[in-house]
Amino acid sequence: MKWYAIHTRSRHEKQVDLFLGERGIETFLPLVHTLSRRKDRKEYVDIPLFPGYMFVYADKERLFDVKYTRGVTRIIGTDVDVPTPIPEKQILDIKFILESDVQLDPFPYLQKGSMVRVKSGPLKGLEGVLVERKGHYKLVIQIDLLQKGAAAEVFISDVEPV
Protein backbone atom coordinates (compact mmCIF):
# COMPACT_ATOMS: atom_id res chain seq x y z
CA MET A 1 0.00 0.00 0.00
CA LYS A 2 1.38 3.37 -1.05
CA TRP A 3 0.18 6.93 -1.56
CA TYR A 4 -0.56 8.04 -5.11
CA ALA A 5 -1.68 11.38 -6.51
CA ILE A 6 -4.68 11.46 -8.80
CA HIS A 7 -5.82 14.20 -11.12
CA THR A 8 -9.55 14.92 -11.09
CA ARG A 9 -11.90 16.79 -13.36
CA SER A 10 -12.02 20.48 -12.60
CA ARG A 11 -13.85 21.19 -9.32
CA HIS A 12 -14.70 17.50 -8.78
CA GLU A 13 -12.26 16.78 -5.93
CA LYS A 14 -14.90 16.46 -3.18
CA GLN A 15 -17.17 14.33 -5.35
CA VAL A 16 -14.31 11.97 -6.28
CA ASP A 17 -13.38 11.77 -2.58
CA LEU A 18 -16.93 10.64 -1.83
CA PHE A 19 -17.00 8.09 -4.68
CA LEU A 20 -13.67 6.54 -3.64
CA GLY A 21 -14.77 6.42 0.00
CA GLU A 22 -17.87 4.47 -1.06
CA ARG A 23 -15.55 1.93 -2.73
CA GLY A 24 -13.56 1.54 0.49
CA ILE A 25 -10.45 3.30 -0.77
CA GLU A 26 -8.59 5.52 1.70
CA THR A 27 -8.22 9.07 0.41
CA PHE A 28 -6.64 12.33 1.49
CA LEU A 29 -8.06 15.58 0.16
CA PRO A 30 -6.26 18.51 1.82
CA LEU A 31 -8.72 21.39 2.22
CA VAL A 32 -8.07 25.00 3.23
CA HIS A 33 -10.78 27.02 5.03
CA THR A 34 -10.89 30.40 3.27
CA LEU A 35 -13.15 33.39 2.83
CA SER A 36 -15.02 33.39 -0.48
CA ARG A 37 -16.09 36.80 -1.73
CA ARG A 38 -19.03 36.84 -4.07
CA LYS A 39 -20.82 39.89 -5.42
CA ASP A 40 -23.71 39.58 -3.00
CA ARG A 41 -22.12 37.86 0.05
CA LYS A 42 -19.04 36.64 1.84
CA GLU A 43 -18.78 33.17 3.31
CA TYR A 44 -16.15 30.71 4.47
CA VAL A 45 -15.64 27.67 2.26
CA ASP A 46 -13.28 24.71 2.18
CA ILE A 47 -11.26 24.64 -1.04
CA PRO A 48 -8.65 22.07 -2.12
CA LEU A 49 -5.07 22.97 -1.22
CA PHE A 50 -4.02 21.47 -4.56
CA PRO A 51 -6.87 22.20 -6.99
CA GLY A 52 -7.51 19.28 -9.33
CA TYR A 53 -5.51 16.80 -7.22
CA MET A 54 -6.04 14.46 -4.30
CA PHE A 55 -4.30 11.43 -2.85
CA VAL A 56 -5.24 7.75 -2.48
CA TYR A 57 -3.66 5.05 -0.33
CA ALA A 58 -3.86 1.84 -2.32
CA ASP A 59 -1.98 -1.12 -3.71
CA LYS A 60 -1.42 -1.69 -7.41
CA GLU A 61 -4.55 -3.87 -7.76
CA ARG A 62 -6.87 -1.21 -6.27
CA LEU A 63 -5.46 1.46 -8.59
CA PHE A 64 -7.61 -0.05 -11.36
CA ASP A 65 -10.72 0.86 -9.31
CA VAL A 66 -9.32 4.33 -8.71
CA LYS A 67 -8.53 4.92 -12.37
CA TYR A 68 -12.06 4.09 -13.48
CA THR A 69 -13.87 6.08 -10.80
CA ARG A 70 -16.16 8.80 -12.14
CA GLY A 71 -14.35 12.15 -12.06
CA VAL A 72 -10.80 10.75 -12.05
CA THR A 73 -8.86 11.75 -15.17
CA ARG A 74 -5.59 9.97 -14.42
CA ILE A 75 -3.19 8.67 -11.81
CA ILE A 76 -0.07 10.82 -11.73
CA GLY A 77 3.18 9.14 -12.73
CA THR A 78 6.54 9.97 -14.18
CA ASP A 79 5.71 7.90 -17.26
CA VAL A 80 2.45 7.25 -19.13
CA ASP A 81 0.35 4.53 -17.43
CA VAL A 82 3.00 4.03 -14.71
CA PRO A 83 1.73 5.44 -11.40
CA THR A 84 4.48 6.85 -9.19
CA PRO A 85 4.09 6.54 -5.43
CA ILE A 86 4.52 9.64 -3.24
CA PRO A 87 6.83 9.33 -0.22
CA GLU A 88 4.69 8.86 2.90
CA LYS A 89 6.68 11.54 4.75
CA GLN A 90 5.45 14.20 2.31
CA ILE A 91 1.82 13.18 2.91
CA LEU A 92 2.33 13.08 6.68
CA ASP A 93 3.94 16.54 6.61
CA ILE A 94 0.97 18.00 4.73
CA LYS A 95 -1.45 16.32 7.19
CA PHE A 96 0.54 17.68 10.14
CA ILE A 97 0.59 21.22 8.79
CA LEU A 98 -3.17 21.09 8.12
CA GLU A 99 -3.85 19.94 11.70
CA SER A 100 -1.76 22.73 13.21
CA ASP A 101 -3.39 26.09 13.73
CA VAL A 102 -1.32 28.18 11.30
CA GLN A 103 -2.18 30.27 8.26
CA LEU A 104 -1.75 28.08 5.18
CA ASP A 105 -1.41 29.24 1.58
CA PRO A 106 -1.01 27.29 -1.66
CA PHE A 107 2.52 27.89 -2.86
CA PRO A 108 4.24 27.20 -6.17
CA TYR A 109 6.82 24.42 -6.36
CA LEU A 110 10.35 25.62 -5.70
CA GLN A 111 13.60 24.07 -6.82
CA LYS A 112 15.90 26.53 -5.11
CA GLY A 113 15.91 27.63 -1.47
CA SER A 114 17.32 26.76 1.89
CA MET A 115 16.19 23.55 3.56
CA VAL A 116 15.29 24.26 7.18
CA ARG A 117 13.86 22.46 10.21
CA VAL A 118 11.44 24.15 12.59
CA LYS A 119 12.95 23.93 16.09
CA SER A 120 10.08 25.44 18.11
CA GLY A 121 6.45 26.47 17.80
CA PRO A 122 3.40 24.57 16.52
CA LEU A 123 5.29 23.20 13.49
CA LYS A 124 8.25 21.86 15.51
CA GLY A 125 10.08 19.08 13.68
CA LEU A 126 8.85 19.84 10.17
CA GLU A 127 11.39 20.28 7.41
CA GLY A 128 10.91 22.32 4.28
CA VAL A 129 12.16 25.20 2.17
CA LEU A 130 12.38 28.63 3.76
CA VAL A 131 11.21 31.51 1.56
CA GLU A 132 10.33 35.13 2.10
CA ARG A 133 7.06 36.47 0.72
CA LYS A 134 5.71 39.97 1.31
CA GLY A 135 8.05 40.53 4.22
CA HIS A 136 7.09 37.31 6.03
CA TYR A 137 8.96 34.03 6.22
CA LYS A 138 7.21 30.87 5.11
CA LEU A 139 8.03 27.19 5.41
CA VAL A 140 7.16 25.44 2.15
CA ILE A 141 6.20 21.75 2.22
CA GLN A 142 6.34 20.28 -1.28
CA ILE A 143 4.79 17.33 -3.11
CA ASP A 144 7.53 16.61 -5.64
CA LEU A 145 5.46 14.52 -8.02
CA LEU A 146 2.77 17.22 -8.40
CA GLN A 147 5.30 20.04 -8.42
CA LYS A 148 3.11 21.89 -5.93
CA GLY A 149 3.49 22.91 -2.34
CA ALA A 150 1.94 24.65 0.64
CA ALA A 151 3.46 27.50 2.65
CA ALA A 152 2.94 28.13 6.36
CA GLU A 153 4.11 31.29 8.08
CA VAL A 154 6.99 30.83 10.55
CA PHE A 155 9.20 33.09 12.61
CA ILE A 156 12.79 33.15 11.39
CA SER A 157 13.93 32.57 14.97
CA ASP A 158 12.03 29.23 15.03
CA VAL A 159 14.00 27.59 12.19
CA GLU A 160 17.48 26.14 11.79
CA PRO A 161 19.36 24.95 8.70
CA VAL A 162 19.23 21.23 7.92
N, C-alpha and C positions, 0 to 999 in steps of 0.2 A: 504494500500500500504506500503510495506516494502522493504528493500534492502536484496538481497540474493546473495550469491556467487555461481558461476557455474564453473564447470570444463570443459575445452574444449579439443578437440583433440590437439595433439602436434602441435604448430605453426599455429593454426587456430583461434587465438583470434580475429584478425582484420576481418576475414571473418565472424565469428559468430556475431561480433558487427554489421556488415553490414546487415546480415540476420535478426537479431532481430530488427534493426532499420526499415527495410522494413515492419515488422509486427506491427510497432507502439509501440514497447516496449522500454522504457527508459533504457539505458545502461550506464555503466561507465567502461571504459577500461583505467586504468592509464598507460601512456606511458612515457618512459625516453628517452631523446635525447642523444645518445651516439655515439662515434666514433667506426666504424666497420673496423677492419684491415683484409683485404684479402691479398692473395699472390701478386696480381697485382695492388691493389689500396686501398686507404683509403677513406671512406665516412661516413657521419653522417646518422644514421638511428634511427627511433623510435622503441624501443623494449618494450614489456610489463614489468611493474614493478614487477608483479607477474606472471611469465611465466605459462601458462596453466590455468589461472583463470581470470575471469572478474566478474562484478557485474550487476545485473538487479534490477530495481525498479518496483515491480509488486505486485498484490494481488494473493491470492491462486488460483483463477480461471485461471489467465493468466500464471501461472507457468506450466500448461499443455502444452501451446504453446511453452514455453521456453524449456521444457524438450525434446520436439520432433523437435527441430530446428536442421538442419543439422550442425554437428560439435560439438554439445553439448553432453558430455558424461554423466554428472549427475549434479544435484543440490546438493550443499554441505549441509549436515545436521549432527546432532549429532547421529542420528539413521537412519537406512536404510529406504528410501522412506519417510522421515520426514524432509522437508527443514527447516533449522534454520535461522531465520532472523539475520542480522548483525545490531548492534546498529548504528543509523544514525550518531551519533557523530564521530564514527571511519571513516565512509565514508567521512564526511565533513572535518575531519582533513587531510585525504590523499589528497582530492581535494585542500585544502588550501595550503598544502606543495608543491603540484605540480605547483600551480599558483605563488608561491613566487619564487624569483630568487636565489635559493640556490642549491648547489651541492647535488644531491640525489643519494643514492646507495641502491640497494636491501640489506636487512639485515635479518639475521635469527631471528626467534622468540625467545624471551628471557622470562624466567620465574623469573629470579632474577635481581635486579638492583634498583636503586633509582628513584622513580617517581619525576619528576621535572616539573616546569612551566617556560616557557620562559617569562622573564619580560621586555625585550627590543629587538629591532632589527626587521628584516622582519618576524620573526615567533612569534612575541609577542602574548601571550595568549594560545599558544599550550601547551599541556601537553603530556608527554611521559617518556620513560625510558632513563636515561643518561648513556652512556657507553663511554669508551675510546678505540680507535682503531688507531693503528699506530701513537700514540702521539697526536691525535686530539680527541676532544670531539664531540659526536654525540647524537642527540635527536632521539630516535627510536619511531616511530608511528607503532602500531601493529594492525593487523586484527586477533582477537583471534580465530575465527572459522577456518581460513586458517592456523593458526600457522605460519604466515609470517609477515614481517614488512618492513619498509623503514627507512633509517637513513639519517638525514640531519645534516651537520656540524654546530655547534654552539660554541660560545665563553663561557667558563665556567662562566665568569662574567655576562652573560646575563640570567642565569637560577637561580631559587630558589627552595628549596624543597617544595613539596606539603603537 
